[in-house]
Amino acid sequence: MDETVRIDNYSFTYEKCNEREGTPLVFLHGWCSVRFFWNYCLPDFTPDYPCVNFDLLGHYHSKVSPAFYKHFDEERLFVTQKEAIQKALNTERIRLIGHSAGAFVALGIAAMFPEFVEKAVVVCPPAHGPVRGLLYPAKLANDFGLSFINYGTIDLIKLFPGLIETWFSQGAAEPKKLIAIEGMKEFLREYHEYFKENNVRMVNRYLEILDKADILHLLDQYQVPTLLIAGRKDKVVSPSQFEAISKNQTEIDLVYFEESAHIPMMEEKELFIRTVKNFLDS
């Protein structure tokens, strides 16, 4: 069941997936996504860990302050998301698992608040802008004052459920193979019902923030044991960014999934679950 927490003029929605005792394992989804994204593999974690599925700031039913569109940057994002999680869960310690932009936020929270994060799992996180890869055309649209193109693209996907398969599968190493996974079409139909709740203006603003962001300067004194899972064939975030994050970092263990691109938790699900659990239990 959805719950809501407010920090200043921002609201966040989240869901406690079980009532197990222990350090909460908090899931953060990526850009232009919704927390339902994690439902694909959450049932594999809920028997073993107290799981909380948390909206990334502004996504789904979460609300943002007008300041988000004017003066917001990545460090404010990290602080605001951390404060929301801490207030919602009333805890002094969590474990974090994030994907893509959610992994970027998880890294930022861990870097800035090492006493708050016991362990982190970050999946295909960007390290810095400018945005490249599959999202480069959307970045160019913003650069040339043509944001309405990005708004229209997302609105079309929201309007026509069939397009979610195309949108989603482009992040995979083999799009047709991803869609052919048993139960994937049904999952994406359900996912679309949540996806279409996203605010297109907010989603585009996130892209602008990520385009100018840089987390590397925060990693100089990084202290949190972290598993970085990367798809060797990622077409959204360059593998060079994963290397930049883990370079000279004794606490960050970079593991490549050889048959995955940007969504290894779906492309190589069994390996993903096993790898993450081994790390969390070590």
Summary of the structure (lengths in Angstrom):
residues: 282
radius of gyration: 17.3
end to end distance: 31.0
largest distance: 50.5
contacts: 955
relative contact order: 0.15
helix: 46%
strand: 17%
